[in-house]
Amino acid sequence: MRLVAVVVAVSTGCASLPNVAPFTDATVKLTSATKSVGDVTVEEMRRASAMVLPQHKEQLDRETKRLVEAWAKYVVTLEAASDYARSLQSVVDAANQAQQSVQNVADAAKSLASTVGVQIGPGVSIATNALSLAYSQIATARGRQTLIEAMDDLAPAIDQIALVIENSLDDLDKIVDSATQLQINALRSDLQTELGYRTRLVEDRAALYEKGWSKLSLKEKGDLKSIEEALAATESWYTLYLQRSTAIAIRRAEYLATITAIRRGVMEWAATHSRLRIALKQGNQIDTAALIDTVMEIRGLVERIRAR
């Protein structure tokens, strides 16, 4: 134990090790918030699927299934990130910088990289190079004598891993776009005849308006009155159509906003991890405020979607 104490003192410049718990807590909260986004998005998609006619339901159900599978991959990935954070915390909490402990942390980082590679790496153009670099850095970290030394290699490895996760989120954007567009198309298709009829009425009215009232014949004035009455008769269903279209557009914007926030959260997680490396060297406390703020933003977006 005396030898360990000496190693820690030399490695930190006699500074005490910082509390890593806030980093672990923020990582777990990011994972939980990401899962909540997936849950609420899938709930909304299933609700939308139940509202369309049978001929459109199959497509929407297929997109919903894609969304379920995609979110599951991100939850598994971020759970691996949480496991890595816990491994890191356990070593720091025990003030145990023996090489075996360093290897355990490196193994947790390797497990995270492997999870990213299996779950979301395929289809991400930068994944092969980024993960190859991460594996190399993790292998170097595994051979270090102390955690503080190992963090110099683990920090850039985590940066590469986060970059792959961030890039892969483009796929979620595409799935959400596709699913919401299907909802809009289904809504329009269900009212295709009615919308076509109303469009013709609007066009006929515009043509008569363009002539000017004073230049309209008596018949045309009668036609205009009939058109106005016919348009008035469409107001109830057309207003409902606009409300539903607007609701779909709003939900789409909210879904994409949550994905953007998750993307920012992943990169902020990597940045916080880099600050942790410095904190371990200097004995300072870790600033997790930006990461927690992003997590709170994600939670707020989820609550807003659920409140609709």
N, C-alpha and C positions, 0 to 999 in steps of 0.2 A: 504493500500500500504506500510505503514511503517513496518507492521508486516512481509509482504512478503520480504522486503529488508533485515530485520534482519535475517529471515530464510535462505535466499540466502547467506548472509555474513557468517553466522555460518557454513553452509554446505560446503562452498568452501574455508574456511579459509581466507575470505576477498578478494579472487581472483575474477576477473571478469570472467563471463562465456565465453567460447570460441565460435568462429564462427563455427556453425555446417553446414553452407551452402556447404562447400567443400565436406562433407560426403554425403549430399543429392544429390549434383550435380554428384558425382562419382557413386552413386547408380543408378541414372536415366540413366547415360551414359552406365553403365553395362547392364541395361535392354534393352536399345536401341541397343547396340552392339549385344546382344544375339538375338534380333529379326532380325537383319540384317543377322546374320549367318543362321538362319532358312530360311529367304527369299531367299538368294542366293543358299543355298543347294537345296531347293525345285525347284527353277528355273532350276538348272542344271539337276536334276533328271527328270523333265518334258521334258527338251530338249533331254535327252538321250532316254527317252521313245518314243519320236516321231521319233527317228532314227532307231529303231529296227523293225523287221518284226512283223506282227500282232499277230503271235502265242506267242510272248514274251512280247508284250505290256501289256497284262492284268496283268501279275505278277509284272511288273515294276510299273504300275499304282497303284497296291495294296500297294506296299512298299512306294510309294510316298505319298499315303493317310495316311499311318501309321506315316510317317515322319511329315506331316502337323499337324496331331493331337498331336504328341509328342511335337513339337516345341511350339505349341499353349499353352500347359500346362506350359512350362517353362516361356513363356512370361507373362502369367497370374500370375505365382508365383513371378517373379521378379518385376512385377508391384505392387504386394502387399508389397514387400520389399521397393519399392520406396515410397509407401504410408506411411509405417512405418517411413522411414527416414524423410519425410515431417512433420509427426506428431511430431517427436522428435525436428525438427528444429523450428516448430511453438512455442513450449513451451519455448525453450531456447531463441529464438529471443524476446519473450515477457517478458523474465525473470520472468515467472509465474510458481512458483513451488508449487502452491496450490494443494491439494490432487486430486481435480477434473482433473487438467491437467495431473497429474501423471497417473490417471486412463485412460485418453484418450490415452496416449502413450502405456500403458499396453494393452488396447483394440486393438490398431493397431498391436501390437506384436502378440496378440492372433489371430487376423484375418489372419496374415501372417502364423502362425502355422497351422491354420485351412485350409488355401488355399493349403499349402504344403501337408497336410494330405489327402485332397480330390483329388488334381491334380496329385501328383506324389508319394504319400506315398504308395499306394497299389503296392505290388511287391517288395518293398525295405525292406530287412530283418531287418534292424535296426530301421525302421520307428516307430513301435509301442512303443518301449522302449524310443527312443530318443524324440519323440513328447510328450509322457506321462510326461517325466522329464521336457520338455520345458513348458508344460501347468502348471505344479506345480510351477515352478519358476516364470512364468508370474503372476500366482494368488498371489504369495507372493509379487511380485513387486507392484501389484495393491493396496495392503494395506499399502504401504509405504507412509510416509508423504511428502517426497521430491523426485524429479527426481534423484538427485545424489544418494540417498539411493536405489531407485528403480533400478538404472543401475547395481548395484551389483548383482541383480537377473536377469535382462534382458540380460546382457552380456552372461552369460553361456546358457541362453535359446536360444539366437540367434546362439550361437556356435552349439547347438544341431540341430537346424533347418537347418543351413548351411550344417551340416554333412549329413543330409537326402538328401538334394538337390544334394550334391556332389556324393553320392553313387548312386543316381537314374540316373545320367548321363551315367552309364554303358549301360542303355537301348538304348540311342541314338547311342552309339558306335556300338551296335549290329544291329540296323536298318540300319545305314550307311554301315556297313560291308555287310549285306545281300543285300542291294540295289546295291552296286557296284559289288558284286559277280554275281548278276543276269545280270548286263550289260556285264561283261566278258563272262559269259556263253552264253548269247544271241549272242554276237559277234562270238564266236567259233562255235555255232550251225549254224549260218547263212553261215559259211564257212566250215562246217564239211567235205564235200566231197573234197574241194580244199586242206584243211589242211592235210587230210588223204593222198591224192595223193602226196603232197609235202614231207610229212614225209617219205613215202616209197622211194621217190627219194633220199632223204638225207641218208637213211639207206643203200640203194643199193650202193650209191657212197662211203659211209664209208667202206662197205665190200670190194669194189674193191681197195680203197686206202690202206686198211690193207694188201692186198697181195703184194703191191709194184709194180711200173710200169714195172720193168724188168721181173716180173713173170706173167704179164697178157698176155693172148692169144690175137691174132689179133682181134677176135670177142669181147673179153672183153674190149679191147681198144676202139673199135667202140661203144660198149655199154656205156662206160664211157663218151665218147664225146656226145652221145645222151642224157645221163642223165644231163650233164652240160648244154646243150642247153635247155632241158626241165625246169631245175631249173631257168635258166635265164629268161625264159618266165613267170615264176611265180613272179618275183621280184616286178613288179608294184603293184599287189594286196596284196602281202605279206608285202611289205614295209608299205602300207597303214594300214594293219591289225596291224602291230607292233606299228605304230604311235598311232592308236586308243587305243590299249591295254595299251600303256605307258601313254596316256592321262588319261585313267580311273584310273590307279594306282596312278598317281600324284594327281588327284582330291580326291581320297580316302584318301591319306595321308594328304592332306590339310583339308578335312572335319574333320578328326580325330584330327588334330592339333588344329582346332578351338574349338572342344569340350573339349580338354585338357586345352586350355586357359580359357574357360568358367569355367571349374572345378576349376582351380586355382583362377579365379576371384571371385567365390563364397566364397571360403575359405579366400581369402584376404579381401573380404568385411566383413566377420565375425571378422577377426583380426583387421581391421580398426575400427570396432564398439567397440571392446575391448579397443583400444587405445582412443576412444572417451570417454569411461567411466573414464579413468585415466585423460584425459584432462579436463573433467568437474570438477573433484575433485581438480585439481591443477591449473586450469585456463590457461592451455597451449593451443596452437593451435594444431589442429589435423593434423597428417601426413597422407595424402592420396596418396602420390607419388607412392607407390607400386601398389595400386589399379588402379590408372590412367594409369600407365605403362601397366598393363594387359589389360585394356580396349583398349588402343592404339594398343597393339599387336593383339587383336581380330579384330579391324578395319582394320589393315594392312593385315591380312589374308583374310578378306572378299574382300578387294580391289584387292588382288592378284588373287583370284578365278574369280572375275568379269572381270579382264583384260585378261584372257585366251581366 
